[in-house]
């Protein structure tokens, strides 16, 4: 709660004597009266804090709920909206408007239980733009920023329910796919890669071509693999990163995943020879 100077508190106490008589004795009435006074002065945030204190006391003592002036109610609603908007902005990447690393870490923690067991199927695709440095060097960083923004738009299309895209850093992004099976996860990641490849990039700049590579790590539901060791969010990302390296070493513009104990490439890239078998952490 916002601290008040002694002289300010004394003034408020004097100005709220009448209010106490109308609204009932005790701290609830005092907080309500101070909230009303602050609201009349336009000090909405401080009024909100006193109103919250009054409501906390109401909940604790089960006394009659205090009267909330309509104007104060409207301002409290506005402050709540502002807080929610500020919270949302703090979780967004400023350039691409995708979610940021903070949101990614928080959501992955939510999706994994305390013991690291996945309640439902969870896939993580770590995606990196191919030869992006050359794009910046050839076309400039401003156009490179436009490319990142467009790639995010393409990655976010047709995602399953509860799935989301987050910027991992630089030109790397993560698709998090909760509640999916392994086959669906591969299909979603490959469709995203294909959308980027087929996009008419020359509409942005002549001779511009953009592709992405992806490493897809999948964790089955705990009940489907009871003997599988617990996995953390960091381990999932390390697996995806290792598979991304495989996709890069195998010619780029591909999605690498693991199935039946082997690293594979999705879609048309599956026919490539000499798939690079990197060491994929945590698989057995």
Secondary structure as UniProt FT lines:
FT   HELIX           6..15
FT   HELIX           17..23
FT   HELIX           26..40
FT   TURN            41..42
FT   HELIX           44..61
FT   HELIX           70..90
FT   TURN            94..96
FT   HELIX           101..111
FT   TURN            114..115
FT   STRAND          122..129
FT   TURN            130..131
FT   HELIX           132..139
FT   HELIX           141..155
FT   TURN            156..158
FT   TURN            161..162
FT   STRAND          164..169
FT   TURN            170..171
FT   STRAND          172..178
FT   HELIX           182..198
FT   HELIX           201..203
FT   TURN            206..207
FT   STRAND          212..219
FT   HELIX           222..224
FT   TURN            226..227
FT   HELIX           233..249
FT   TURN            250..251
FT   STRAND          255..259
FT   TURN            260..261
FT   STRAND          262..265
FT   HELIX           267..271
FT   TURN            281..282
//
